[in-house]
Amino acid sequence: MVCVIEGERVTPLRPFSVTSRFVAGTNRHDRCDLQIEDTHGRRFALRGLVVSYVPLRHRAQGRETVFLGQAMTAFTLDGRTTLGLSEYFDAESECPGLIAHSEHDACAVD
């Protein structure tokens, strides 16, 4: 379950959106912003700035290469910041589209 935890109160979230910014010419993200709403109608905007990035690649004979981008990310909400992970799992066939998107300084929305 995706939720907001405040003290002992746990509130489920509705579907949310993630907007990601990629470093030009790469499939590496440097920012991700989340727009979320809980089941009580409260809205939250989280900004995530990548602090450190670990590029990983999974190759298996006869299979498509998969790129994993794990990033230690500083997430900020209402002036409070905490560290967490933002991670992308991209198939090789999808990366050229992401790279083309980033070359135009555009953001991808998941």
VODO-882554 format. One record per atom (N, C-alpha, C, CB): residue number from 1; residue in one letter; chain; x, y, z. Coordinates in Angstrom, 2 decimals. Glycine has a CB too. Layout:
+---------+-------+------+---------+---------+---------+
: drenmar : vexro : tipa :      c1 :      c2 :      c3 :
+---------+-------+------+---------+---------+---------+
:     NUM :     A :    A :       X :       Y :       Z :
...
+---------+-------+------+---------+---------+---------+
# end
This chain:
+---------+-------+------+---------+---------+---------+
: drenmar : vexro : tipa :      c1 :      c2 :      c3 :
+---------+-------+------+---------+---------+---------+
:       1 :     M :    A :    0.84 :   -1.17 :    0.00 :
:       1 :     M :    A :    0.00 :    0.00 :    0.00 :
:       1 :     M :    A :    0.89 :    1.24 :    0.00 :
:       1 :     M :    A :   -0.96 :   -0.01 :    1.21 :
:       2 :     V :    A :    0.55 :    2.19 :   -0.82 :
:       2 :     V :    A :    1.22 :    3.48 :   -0.83 :
:       2 :     V :    A :    0.41 :    4.39 :    0.08 :
:       2 :     V :    A :    1.35 :    4.07 :   -2.30 :
:       3 :     C :    A :    1.09 :    5.03 :    1.06 :
:       3 :     C :    A :    0.35 :    5.78 :    2.06 :
:       3 :     C :    A :    1.17 :    6.93 :    2.62 :
:       3 :     C :    A :   -0.10 :    4.86 :    3.17 :
:       4 :     V :    A :    0.49 :    7.79 :    3.39 :
:       4 :     V :    A :    1.12 :    8.84 :    4.18 :
:       4 :     V :    A :    1.01 :    8.39 :    5.63 :
:       4 :     V :    A :    0.44 :   10.26 :    3.94 :
:       5 :     I :    A :    2.13 :    8.43 :    6.35 :
:       5 :     I :    A :    2.13 :    8.05 :    7.76 :
:       5 :     I :    A :    2.42 :    9.29 :    8.59 :
:       5 :     I :    A :    3.16 :    6.91 :    8.05 :
:       6 :     E :    A :    1.50 :    9.62 :    9.47 :
:       6 :     E :    A :    1.65 :   10.78 :   10.35 :
:       6 :     E :    A :    1.37 :   10.31 :   11.77 :
:       6 :     E :    A :    0.68 :   11.96 :    9.94 :
:       7 :     G :    A :    2.42 :   10.18 :   12.56 :
:       7 :     G :    A :    2.25 :    9.62 :   13.90 :
:       7 :     G :    A :    1.75 :    8.20 :   13.79 :
:       7 :     G :    A :    1.28 :   10.47 :   14.75 :
:       8 :     E :    A :    0.58 :    7.93 :   14.36 :
:       8 :     E :    A :   -0.01 :    6.59 :   14.28 :
:       8 :     E :    A :   -1.09 :    6.50 :   13.20 :
:       8 :     E :    A :   -0.60 :    6.20 :   15.62 :
:       9 :     R :    A :   -1.34 :    7.61 :   12.49 :
:       9 :     R :    A :   -2.37 :    7.63 :   11.46 :
:       9 :     R :    A :   -1.77 :    7.26 :   10.10 :
:       9 :     R :    A :   -3.04 :    9.01 :   11.39 :
:      10 :     V :    A :   -2.39 :    6.28 :    9.44 :
:      10 :     V :    A :   -1.96 :    5.84 :    8.11 :
:      10 :     V :    A :   -3.09 :    6.15 :    7.14 :
:      10 :     V :    A :   -1.60 :    4.29 :    8.11 :
:      11 :     T :    A :   -2.78 :    6.95 :    6.12 :
:      11 :     T :    A :   -3.79 :    7.36 :    5.14 :
:      11 :     T :    A :   -3.36 :    6.90 :    3.76 :
:      11 :     T :    A :   -4.01 :    8.89 :    5.17 :
:      12 :     P :    A :   -4.17 :    6.08 :    3.09 :
:      12 :     P :    A :   -3.84 :    5.62 :    1.73 :
:      12 :     P :    A :   -3.79 :    6.80 :    0.74 :
:      12 :     P :    A :   -4.86 :    4.58 :    1.25 :
:      13 :     L :    A :   -3.03 :    6.62 :   -0.32 :
:      13 :     L :    A :   -2.93 :    7.62 :   -1.39 :
:      13 :     L :    A :   -3.77 :    7.19 :   -2.58 :
:      13 :     L :    A :   -1.47 :    7.83 :   -1.81 :
:      14 :     R :    A :   -4.23 :    8.17 :   -3.31 :
:      14 :     R :    A :   -4.86 :    7.92 :   -4.60 :
:      14 :     R :    A :   -3.74 :    7.79 :   -5.63 :
:      14 :     R :    A :   -5.89 :    9.09 :   -5.00 :
:      15 :     P :    A :   -4.06 :    7.36 :   -6.85 :
:      15 :     P :    A :   -3.02 :    7.33 :   -7.88 :
:      15 :     P :    A :   -2.33 :    8.69 :   -7.99 :
:      15 :     P :    A :   -3.61 :    6.92 :   -9.26 :
:      16 :     F :    A :   -1.04 :    8.68 :   -8.23 :
:      16 :     F :    A :   -0.27 :    9.92 :   -8.25 :
:      16 :     F :    A :    0.59 :    9.99 :   -9.50 :
:      16 :     F :    A :    0.61 :   10.04 :   -7.00 :
:      17 :     S :    A :    1.15 :   11.16 :   -9.76 :
:      17 :     S :    A :    2.00 :   11.32 :  -10.94 :
:      17 :     S :    A :    3.43 :   11.65 :  -10.53 :
:      17 :     S :    A :    1.45 :   12.43 :  -11.86 :
:      18 :     V :    A :    4.35 :   11.22 :  -11.38 :
:      18 :     V :    A :    5.77 :   11.50 :  -11.20 :
:      18 :     V :    A :    6.26 :   12.16 :  -12.47 :
:      18 :     V :    A :    6.59 :   10.20 :  -10.88 :
:      19 :     T :    A :    6.90 :   13.32 :  -12.32 :
:      19 :     T :    A :    7.53 :   13.99 :  -13.44 :
:      19 :     T :    A :    9.03 :   13.90 :  -13.24 :
:      19 :     T :    A :    7.05 :   15.49 :  -13.57 :
:      20 :     S :    A :    9.73 :   13.40 :  -14.26 :
:      20 :     S :    A :   11.17 :   13.18 :  -14.14 :
:      20 :     S :    A :   11.93 :   14.04 :  -15.13 :
:      20 :     S :    A :   11.50 :   11.70 :  -14.36 :
:      21 :     R :    A :   13.08 :   14.52 :  -14.70 :
:      21 :     R :    A :   13.96 :   15.26 :  -15.61 :
:      21 :     R :    A :   15.23 :   14.42 :  -15.79 :
:      21 :     R :    A :   14.30 :   16.71 :  -15.06 :
:      22 :     F :    A :   15.64 :   14.28 :  -17.04 :
:      22 :     F :    A :   16.81 :   13.47 :  -17.38 :
:      22 :     F :    A :   17.95 :   14.37 :  -17.84 :
:      22 :     F :    A :   16.47 :   12.43 :  -18.46 :
:      23 :     V :    A :   19.18 :   13.96 :  -17.52 :
:      23 :     V :    A :   20.36 :   14.68 :  -17.96 :
:      23 :     V :    A :   20.45 :   14.54 :  -19.47 :
:      23 :     V :    A :   21.65 :   14.14 :  -17.25 :
:      24 :     A :    A :   20.65 :   15.65 :  -20.16 :
:      24 :     A :    A :   20.67 :   15.65 :  -21.62 :
:      24 :     A :    A :   21.63 :   14.59 :  -22.16 :
:      24 :     A :    A :   21.08 :   17.03 :  -22.14 :
:      25 :     G :    A :   21.14 :   13.82 :  -23.14 :
:      25 :     G :    A :   21.95 :   12.81 :  -23.81 :
:      25 :     G :    A :   22.13 :   11.53 :  -23.04 :
:      25 :     G :    A :   23.28 :   13.37 :  -24.11 :
:      26 :     T :    A :   21.39 :   11.35 :  -21.93 :
:      26 :     T :    A :   21.54 :   10.14 :  -21.12 :
:      26 :     T :    A :   20.17 :    9.60 :  -20.73 :
:      26 :     T :    A :   22.39 :   10.44 :  -19.86 :
:      27 :     N :    A :   20.18 :    8.45 :  -20.08 :
:      27 :     N :    A :   18.95 :    7.94 :  -19.47 :
:      27 :     N :    A :   19.02 :    8.09 :  -17.95 :
:      27 :     N :    A :   18.70 :    6.46 :  -19.85 :
:      28 :     R :    A :   19.87 :    9.02 :  -17.48 :
:      28 :     R :    A :   20.09 :    9.27 :  -16.06 :
:      28 :     R :    A :   19.22 :   10.44 :  -15.60 :
:      28 :     R :    A :   21.59 :    9.58 :  -15.79 :
:      29 :     H :    A :   18.43 :   10.22 :  -14.58 :
:      29 :     H :    A :   17.58 :   11.29 :  -14.06 :
:      29 :     H :    A :   18.33 :   12.10 :  -13.00 :
:      29 :     H :    A :   16.28 :   10.72 :  -13.47 :
:      30 :     D :    A :   17.99 :   13.39 :  -12.91 :
:      30 :     D :    A :   18.58 :   14.22 :  -11.88 :
:      30 :     D :    A :   17.52 :   14.89 :  -11.00 :
:      30 :     D :    A :   19.47 :   15.27 :  -12.50 :
:      31 :     R :    A :   16.25 :   14.67 :  -11.35 :
:      31 :     R :    A :   15.16 :   15.24 :  -10.56 :
:      31 :     R :    A :   13.89 :   14.44 :  -10.79 :
:      31 :     R :    A :   14.94 :   16.73 :  -10.92 :
:      32 :     C :    A :   13.07 :   14.35 :   -9.77 :
:      32 :     C :    A :   11.75 :   13.76 :   -9.92 :
:      32 :     C :    A :   10.80 :   14.47 :   -8.96 :
:      32 :     C :    A :   11.78 :   12.21 :   -9.64 :
:      33 :     D :    A :    9.68 :   14.89 :   -9.48 :
:      33 :     D :    A :    8.68 :   15.60 :   -8.70 :
:      33 :     D :    A :    7.42 :   14.75 :   -8.64 :
:      33 :     D :    A :    8.38 :   17.00 :   -9.30 :
:      34 :     L :    A :    6.84 :   14.64 :   -7.46 :
:      34 :     L :    A :    5.64 :   13.84 :   -7.26 :
:      34 :     L :    A :    4.48 :   14.73 :   -6.85 :
:      34 :     L :    A :    5.87 :   12.75 :   -6.19 :
:      35 :     Q :    A :    3.35 :   14.53 :   -7.49 :
:      35 :     Q :    A :    2.09 :   15.18 :   -7.12 :
:      35 :     Q :    A :    1.19 :   14.08 :   -6.57 :
:      35 :     Q :    A :    1.42 :   15.93 :   -8.36 :
:      36 :     I :    A :    0.91 :   14.14 :   -5.28 :
:      36 :     I :    A :    0.13 :   13.07 :   -4.66 :
:      36 :     I :    A :   -1.09 :   13.65 :   -3.93 :
:      36 :     I :    A :    0.99 :   12.27 :   -3.68 :
:      37 :     E :    A :   -2.09 :   12.81 :   -3.75 :
:      37 :     E :    A :   -3.29 :   13.19 :   -3.03 :
:      37 :     E :    A :   -3.71 :   12.00 :   -2.18 :
:      37 :     E :    A :   -4.44 :   13.62 :   -4.00 :
:      38 :     D :    A :   -4.07 :   12.27 :   -0.92 :
:      38 :     D :    A :   -4.51 :   11.16 :   -0.07 :
:      38 :     D :    A :   -6.02 :   10.98 :   -0.20 :
:      38 :     D :    A :   -4.12 :   11.41 :    1.40 :
:      39 :     T :    A :   -6.53 :    9.96 :    0.44 :
:      39 :     T :    A :   -7.95 :    9.63 :    0.31 :
:      39 :     T :    A :   -8.86 :   10.64 :    1.02 :
:      39 :     T :    A :   -8.21 :    8.25 :    0.85 :
:      40 :     H :    A :   -8.27 :   11.58 :    1.77 :
:      40 :     H :    A :   -9.04 :   12.66 :    2.40 :
:      40 :     H :    A :   -9.04 :   13.92 :    1.54 :
:      40 :     H :    A :   -8.48 :   12.98 :    3.79 :
:      41 :     G :    A :   -8.39 :   13.85 :    0.36 :
:      41 :     G :    A :   -8.36 :   14.99 :   -0.55 :
:      41 :     G :    A :   -7.21 :   15.96 :   -0.32 :
:      41 :     G :    A :   -9.63 :   15.72 :   -0.46 :
:      42 :     R :    A :   -6.32 :   15.68 :    0.64 :
:      42 :     R :    A :   -5.16 :   16.55 :    0.85 :
:      42 :     R :    A :   -4.15 :   16.31 :   -0.26 :
:      42 :     R :    A :   -4.51 :   16.31 :    2.25 :
:      43 :     R :    A :   -3.57 :   17.39 :   -0.77 :
:      43 :     R :    A :   -2.59 :   17.29 :   -1.85 :
:      43 :     R :    A :   -1.20 :   17.65 :   -1.35 :
:      43 :     R :    A :   -2.98 :   18.21 :   -3.03 :
:      44 :     F :    A :   -0.22 :   16.92 :   -1.90 :
:      44 :     F :    A :    1.17 :   17.13 :   -1.52 :
:      44 :     F :    A :    2.02 :   17.20 :   -2.78 :
:      44 :     F :    A :    1.68 :   15.99 :   -0.58 :
:      45 :     A :    A :    3.00 :   18.09 :   -2.77 :
:      45 :     A :    A :    3.95 :   18.19 :   -3.88 :
:      45 :     A :    A :    5.35 :   17.93 :   -3.31 :
:      45 :     A :    A :    3.88 :   19.60 :   -4.59 :
:      46 :     L :    A :    5.94 :   16.82 :   -3.73 :
:      46 :     L :    A :    7.29 :   16.46 :   -3.29 :
:      46 :     L :    A :    8.27 :   16.77 :   -4.41 :
:      46 :     L :    A :    7.37 :   14.97 :   -2.88 :
:      47 :     R :    A :    9.37 :   17.43 :   -4.09 :
:      47 :     R :    A :   10.42 :   17.65 :   -5.07 :
:      47 :     R :    A :   11.60 :   16.77 :   -4.69 :
:      47 :     R :    A :   10.85 :   19.17 :   -5.14 :
:      48 :     G :    A :   12.09 :   16.01 :   -5.66 :
:      48 :     G :    A :   13.23 :   15.14 :   -5.42 :
:      48 :     G :    A :   14.42 :   15.56 :   -6.26 :
:      48 :     G :    A :   12.86 :   13.70 :   -5.72 :
:      49 :     L :    A :   15.53 :   15.89 :   -5.60 :
:      49 :     L :    A :   16.77 :   16.24 :   -6.30 :
:      49 :     L :    A :   17.80 :   15.15 :   -6.04 :
:      49 :     L :    A :   17.31 :   17.63 :   -5.84 :
:      50 :     V :    A :   18.36 :   14.61 :   -7.11 :
:      50 :     V :    A :   19.33 :   13.52 :   -7.00 :
:      50 :     V :    A :   20.63 :   14.04 :   -6.39 :
:      50 :     V :    A :   19.61 :   12.88 :   -8.39 :
:      51 :     V :    A :   21.08 :   13.33 :   -5.35 :
:      51 :     V :    A :   22.31 :   13.67 :   -4.66 :
:      51 :     V :    A :   23.47 :   12.83 :   -5.19 :
:      51 :     V :    A :   22.15 :   13.47 :   -3.14 :
:      52 :     S :    A :   23.20 :   11.55 :   -5.41 :
:      52 :     S :    A :   24.21 :   10.61 :   -5.89 :
:      52 :     S :    A :   23.53 :    9.56 :   -6.75 :
:      52 :     S :    A :   24.98 :    9.95 :   -4.70 :
:      53 :     Y :    A :   24.18 :    9.13 :   -7.82 :
:      53 :     Y :    A :   23.56 :    8.25 :   -8.80 :
:      53 :     Y :    A :   24.43 :    7.02 :   -9.04 :
:      53 :     Y :    A :   23.32 :    8.99 :  -10.11 :
:      54 :     V :    A :   23.80 :    5.86 :   -9.11 :
:      54 :     V :    A :   24.51 :    4.61 :   -9.40 :
:      54 :     V :    A :   23.88 :    3.99 :  -10.65 :
:      54 :     V :    A :   24.45 :    3.62 :   -8.18 :
:      55 :     P :    A :   24.61 :    4.02 :  -11.77 :
:      55 :     P :    A :   24.08 :    3.38 :  -12.98 :
:      55 :     P :    A :   24.40 :    1.88 :  -12.97 :
:      55 :     P :    A :   24.66 :    4.04 :  -14.25 :
:      56 :     L :    A :   23.41 :    1.07 :  -13.20 :
:      56 :     L :    A :   23.58 :   -0.38 :  -13.27 :
:      56 :     L :    A :   23.03 :   -0.87 :  -14.59 :
:      56 :     L :    A :   22.89 :   -1.09 :  -12.07 :
:      57 :     R :    A :   23.52 :   -1.99 :  -15.03 :
:      57 :     R :    A :   23.05 :   -2.56 :  -16.30 :
:      57 :     R :    A :   22.94 :   -4.07 :  -16.11 :
:      57 :     R :    A :   24.02 :   -2.20 :  -17.50 :
:      58 :     H :    A :   21.84 :   -4.63 :  -16.59 :
:      58 :     H :    A :   21.63 :   -6.07 :  -16.50 :
:      58 :     H :    A :   21.62 :   -6.63 :  -17.92 :
:      58 :     H :    A :   20.29 :   -6.42 :  -15.73 :
:      59 :     R :    A :   22.58 :   -7.50 :  -18.17 :
:      59 :     R :    A :   22.65 :   -8.14 :  -19.50 :
:      59 :     R :    A :   22.53 :   -9.65 :  -19.33 :
:      59 :     R :    A :   23.97 :   -7.78 :  -20.23 :
:      60 :     A :    A :   21.73 :  -10.25 :  -20.19 :
:      60 :     A :    A :   21.60 :  -11.71 :  -20.21 :
:      60 :     A :    A :   21.53 :  -12.13 :  -21.67 :
:      60 :     A :    A :   20.32 :  -12.19 :  -19.40 :
:      61 :     Q :    A :   22.26 :  -13.19 :  -22.00 :
:      61 :     Q :    A :   22.31 :  -13.65 :  -23.38 :
:      61 :     Q :    A :   20.90 :  -13.92 :  -23.91 :
:      61 :     Q :    A :   23.18 :  -14.90 :  -23.49 :
:      62 :     G :    A :   20.61 :  -13.37 :  -25.08 :
:      62 :     G :    A :   19.32 :  -13.58 :  -25.71 :
:      62 :     G :    A :   18.21 :  -12.69 :  -25.17 :
:      62 :     G :    A :   18.94 :  -14.99 :  -25.55 :
:      63 :     R :    A :   18.54 :  -11.82 :  -24.28 :
:      63 :     R :    A :   17.52 :  -10.92 :  -23.71 :
:      63 :     R :    A :   17.94 :   -9.47 :  -23.90 :
:      63 :     R :    A :   17.30 :  -11.22 :  -22.21 :
:      64 :     E :    A :   16.97 :   -8.61 :  -23.85 :
:      64 :     E :    A :   17.20 :   -7.18 :  -23.97 :
:      64 :     E :    A :   17.96 :   -6.66 :  -22.74 :
:      64 :     E :    A :   15.86 :   -6.43 :  -24.13 :
:      65 :     T :    A :   18.90 :   -5.74 :  -22.98 :
:      65 :     T :    A :   19.63 :   -5.12 :  -21.88 :
:      65 :     T :    A :   18.69 :   -4.19 :  -21.12 :
:      65 :     T :    A :   20.88 :   -4.35 :  -22.40 :
:      66 :     V :    A :   18.80 :   -4.24 :  -19.80 :
:      66 :     V :    A :   17.98 :   -3.39 :  -18.95 :
:      66 :     V :    A :   18.90 :   -2.47 :  -18.16 :
:      66 :     V :    A :   17.08 :   -4.24 :  -17.99 :
:      67 :     F :    A :   18.56 :   -1.19 :  -18.12 :
:      67 :     F :    A :   19.32 :   -0.21 :  -17.38 :
:      67 :     F :    A :   18.58 :    0.12 :  -16.09 :
:      67 :     F :    A :   19.55 :    1.07 :  -18.22 :
:      68 :     L :    A :   19.31 :    0.05 :  -14.99 :
:      68 :     L :    A :   18.75 :    0.39 :  -13.69 :
:      68 :     L :    A :   19.47 :    1.65 :  -13.21 :
:      68 :     L :    A :   18.92 :   -0.79 :  -12.65 :
:      69 :     G :    A :   18.71 :    2.66 :  -12.87 :
:      69 :     G :    A :   19.30 :    3.89 :  -12.35 :
:      69 :     G :    A :   18.84 :    4.10 :  -10.93 :
:      69 :     G :    A :   18.94 :    5.10 :  -13.23 :
:      70 :     Q :    A :   19.73 :    3.86 :   -9.97 :
:      70 :     Q :    A :   19.39 :    4.05 :   -8.57 :
:      70 :     Q :    A :   20.02 :    5.34 :   -8.09 :
:      70 :     Q :    A :   19.85 :    2.85 :   -7.71 :
:      71 :     A :    A :   19.22 :    6.19 :   -7.45 :
:      71 :     A :    A :   19.73 :    7.48 :   -7.02 :
:      71 :     A :    A :   19.33 :    7.77 :   -5.58 :
:      71 :     A :    A :   19.22 :    8.59 :   -7.94 :
:      72 :     M :    A :   20.32 :    8.19 :   -4.79 :
:      72 :     M :    A :   20.01 :    8.74 :   -3.48 :
:      72 :     M :    A :   19.44 :   10.12 :   -3.77 :
:      72 :     M :    A :   21.30 :    8.81 :   -2.51 :
:      73 :     T :    A :   18.24 :   10.36 :   -3.27 :
:      73 :     T :    A :   17.50 :   11.57 :   -3.64 :
:      73 :     T :    A :   17.04 :   12.31 :   -2.40 :
:      73 :     T :    A :   16.29 :   11.21 :   -4.52 :
:      74 :     A :    A :   17.22 :   13.63 :   -2.41 :
:      74 :     A :    A :   16.72 :   14.48 :   -1.32 :
:      74 :     A :    A :   15.31 :   14.92 :   -1.70 :
:      74 :     A :    A :   17.67 :   15.74 :   -1.08 :
:      75 :     F :    A :   14.33 :   14.44 :   -0.94 :
:      75 :     F :    A :   12.92 :   14.78 :   -1.17 :
:      75 :     F :    A :   12.51 :   15.88 :   -0.20 :
:      75 :     F :    A :   12.01 :   13.53 :   -1.00 :
:      76 :     T :    A :   11.90 :   16.95 :   -0.74 :
:      76 :     T :    A :   11.48 :   18.08 :    0.07 :
:      76 :     T :    A :    9.97 :   18.25 :    0.00 :
:      76 :     T :    A :   12.19 :   19.36 :   -0.39 :
:      77 :     L :    A :    9.37 :   18.47 :    1.17 :
:      77 :     L :    A :    7.93 :   18.72 :    1.30 :
:      77 :     L :    A :    7.75 :   19.75 :    2.41 :
:      77 :     L :    A :    7.13 :   17.39 :    1.61 :
:      78 :     D :    A :    7.10 :   20.84 :    2.09 :
:      78 :     D :    A :    6.81 :   21.88 :    3.08 :
:      78 :     D :    A :    8.04 :   22.31 :    3.88 :
:      78 :     D :    A :    5.74 :   21.39 :    4.04 :
:      79 :     G :    A :    9.17 :   22.48 :    3.19 :
:      79 :     G :    A :   10.38 :   22.95 :    3.85 :
:      79 :     G :    A :   11.15 :   21.89 :    4.62 :
:      79 :     G :    A :   10.04 :   24.03 :    4.77 :
:      80 :     R :    A :   10.64 :   20.66 :    4.65 :
:      80 :     R :    A :   11.34 :   19.56 :    5.32 :
:      80 :     R :    A :   11.95 :   18.66 :    4.26 :
:      80 :     R :    A :   10.37 :   18.75 :    6.24 :
:      81 :     T :    A :   13.18 :   18.20 :    4.51 :
:      81 :     T :    A :   13.88 :   17.35 :    3.54 :
:      81 :     T :    A :   14.30 :   16.05 :    4.20 :
:      81 :     T :    A :   15.11 :   18.08 :    2.97 :
:      82 :     T :    A :   14.17 :   14.97 :    3.44 :
:      82 :     T :    A :   14.64 :   13.66 :    3.89 :
:      82 :     T :    A :   15.29 :   12.97 :    2.70 :
:      82 :     T :    A :   13.46 :   12.81 :    4.48 :
:      83 :     L :    A :   16.10 :   11.98 :    2.97 :
:      83 :     L :    A :   16.74 :   11.22 :    1.90 :
:      83 :     L :    A :   15.97 :    9.93 :    1.63 :
:      83 :     L :    A :   18.20 :   10.89 :    2.27 :
:      84 :     G :    A :   15.93 :    9.57 :    0.36 :
:      84 :     G :    A :   15.28 :    8.33 :   -0.06 :
:      84 :     G :    A :   15.85 :    7.91 :   -1.40 :
:      84 :     G :    A :   13.74 :    8.50 :   -0.15 :
:      85 :     L :    A :   15.26 :    6.92 :   -2.01 :
:      85 :     L :    A :   15.73 :    6.42 :   -3.30 :
:      85 :     L :    A :   14.72 :    6.72 :   -4.39 :
:      85 :     L :    A :   15.99 :    4.92 :   -3.23 :
:      86 :     S :    A :   15.23 :    7.11 :   -5.54 :
:      86 :     S :    A :   14.42 :    7.15 :   -6.75 :
:      86 :     S :    A :   15.12 :    6.20 :   -7.72 :
:      86 :     S :    A :   14.28 :    8.64 :   -7.35 :
:      87 :     E :    A :   14.35 :    5.39 :   -8.39 :
:      87 :     E :    A :   14.95 :    4.34 :   -9.21 :
:      87 :     E :    A :   14.17 :    4.18 :  -10.50 :
:      87 :     E :    A :   14.99 :    3.00 :   -8.44 :
:      88 :     Y :    A :   14.91 :    4.00 :  -11.59 :
:      88 :     Y :    A :   14.29 :    3.76 :  -12.89 :
:      88 :     Y :    A :   14.82 :    2.46 :  -13.45 :
:      88 :     Y :    A :   14.58 :    4.93 :  -13.87 :
:      89 :     F :    A :   13.94 :    1.73 :  -14.09 :
:      89 :     F :    A :   14.21 :    0.42 :  -14.66 :
:      89 :     F :    A :   13.79 :    0.52 :  -16.12 :
:      89 :     F :    A :   13.44 :   -0.76 :  -13.89 :
:      90 :     D :    A :   14.77 :    0.73 :  -17.01 :
:      90 :     D :    A :   14.47 :    1.01 :  -18.41 :
:      90 :     D :    A :   15.01 :   -0.07 :  -19.34 :
:      90 :     D :    A :   15.05 :    2.35 :  -18.81 :
:      91 :     A :    A :   14.15 :   -0.56 :  -20.22 :
:      91 :     A :    A :   14.57 :   -1.52 :  -21.24 :
:      91 :     A :    A :   15.34 :   -0.77 :  -22.33 :
:      91 :     A :    A :   13.34 :   -2.26 :  -21.85 :
:      92 :     E :    A :   16.34 :   -1.44 :  -22.89 :
:      92 :     E :    A :   17.19 :   -0.83 :  -23.92 :
:      92 :     E :    A :   16.36 :   -0.24 :  -25.06 :
:      92 :     E :    A :   18.17 :   -1.86 :  -24.46 :
:      93 :     S :    A :   15.28 :   -0.91 :  -25.44 :
:      93 :     S :    A :   14.46 :   -0.43 :  -26.56 :
:      93 :     S :    A :   13.77 :    0.88 :  -26.22 :
:      93 :     S :    A :   13.43 :   -1.48 :  -26.94 :
:      94 :     E :    A :   13.59 :    1.20 :  -24.93 :
:      94 :     E :    A :   12.93 :    2.43 :  -24.53 :
:      94 :     E :    A :   13.90 :    3.58 :  -24.30 :
:      94 :     E :    A :   12.13 :    2.20 :  -23.27 :
:      95 :     C :    A :   15.17 :    3.28 :  -24.06 :
:      95 :     C :    A :   16.15 :    4.33 :  -23.74 :
:      95 :     C :    A :   16.33 :    5.38 :  -24.83 :
:      95 :     C :    A :   17.47 :    3.71 :  -23.45 :
:      96 :     P :    A :   16.38 :    5.01 :  -26.12 :
:      96 :     P :    A :   16.54 :    6.06 :  -27.13 :
:      96 :     P :    A :   15.43 :    7.12 :  -27.05 :
:      96 :     P :    A :   16.55 :    5.44 :  -28.52 :
:      97 :     G :    A :   14.21 :    6.70 :  -26.72 :
:      97 :     G :    A :   13.12 :    7.65 :  -26.58 :
:      97 :     G :    A :   13.34 :    8.58 :  -25.40 :
:      97 :     G :    A :   11.80 :    6.93 :  -26.42 :
:      98 :     L :    A :   13.82 :    8.04 :  -24.28 :
:      98 :     L :    A :   14.12 :    8.88 :  -23.12 :
:      98 :     L :    A :   15.23 :    9.85 :  -23.43 :
:      98 :     L :    A :   14.49 :    8.01 :  -21.93 :
:      99 :     I :    A :   16.27 :    9.36 :  -24.11 :
:      99 :     I :    A :   17.40 :   10.22 :  -24.44 :
:      99 :     I :    A :   16.96 :   11.33 :  -25.38 :
:      99 :     I :    A :   18.53 :    9.40 :  -25.07 :
:     100 :     A :    A :   16.16 :   11.01 :  -26.40 :
:     100 :     A :    A :   15.66 :   12.04 :  -27.31 :
:     100 :     A :    A :   14.84 :   13.07 :  -26.55 :
:     100 :     A :    A :   14.81 :   11.40 :  -28.44 :
:     101 :     H :    A :   14.05 :   12.60 :  -25.60 :
:     101 :     H :    A :   13.24 :   13.51 :  -24.78 :
:     101 :     H :    A :   14.14 :   14.45 :  -23.99 :
:     101 :     H :    A :   12.32 :   12.71 :  -23.83 :
:     102 :     S :    A :   15.20 :   13.92 :  -23.38 :
:     102 :     S :    A :   16.07 :   14.74 :  -22.54 :
:     102 :     S :    A :   16.88 :   15.73 :  -23.37 :
:     102 :     S :    A :   17.01 :   13.85 :  -21.74 :
:     103 :     E :    A :   17.19 :   15.39 :  -24.62 :
:     103 :     E :    A :   17.96 :   16.31 :  -25.46 :
:     103 :     E :    A :   17.18 :   17.57 :  -25.79 :
:     103 :     E :    A :   18.36 :   15.62 :  -26.75 :
:     104 :     H :    A :   15.88 :   17.49 :  -25.66 :
:     104 :     H :    A :   15.05 :   18.67 :  -25.92 :
:     104 :     H :    A :   14.67 :   19.35 :  -24.61 :
:     104 :     H :    A :   13.78 :   18.28 :  -26.69 :
:     105 :     D :    A :   15.41 :   19.02 :  -23.53 :
:     105 :     D :    A :   15.19 :   19.61 :  -22.20 :
:     105 :     D :    A :   13.75 :   19.43 :  -21.75 :
:     105 :     D :    A :   15.55 :   21.09 :  -22.21 :
:     106 :     A :    A :   13.16 :   18.30 :  -22.11 :
:     106 :     A :    A :   11.78 :   18.00 :  -21.74 :
:     106 :     A :    A :   11.76 :   17.06 :  -20.56 :
:     106 :     A :    A :   11.01 :   17.39 :  -22.93 :
:     107 :     C :    A :   10.65 :   16.94 :  -19.93 :
:     107 :     C :    A :   10.48 :   16.02 :  -18.80 :
:     107 :     C :    A :    9.61 :   14.85 :  -19.23 :
:     107 :     C :    A :    9.85 :   16.75 :  -17.58 :
:     108 :     A :    A :    9.90 :   13.70 :  -18.69 :
:     108 :     A :    A :    9.06 :   12.53 :  -18.94 :
:     108 :     A :    A :    8.11 :   12.39 :  -17.78 :
:     108 :     A :    A :    9.92 :   11.23 :  -19.12 :
:     109 :     V :    A :    6.88 :   12.03 :  -18.05 :
:     109 :     V :    A :    5.89 :   11.86 :  -17.00 :
:     109 :     V :    A :    5.47 :   10.41 :  -16.98 :
:     109 :     V :    A :    4.67 :   12.79 :  -17.22 :
:     110 :     D :    A :    5.56 :    9.78 :  -15.79 :
:     110 :     D :    A :    5.17 :    8.39 :  -15.60 :
:     110 :     D :    A :    3.80 :    8.34 :  -14.96 :
:     110 :     D :    A :    6.20 :    7.63 :  -14.74 :
+---------+-------+------+---------+---------+---------+
# end
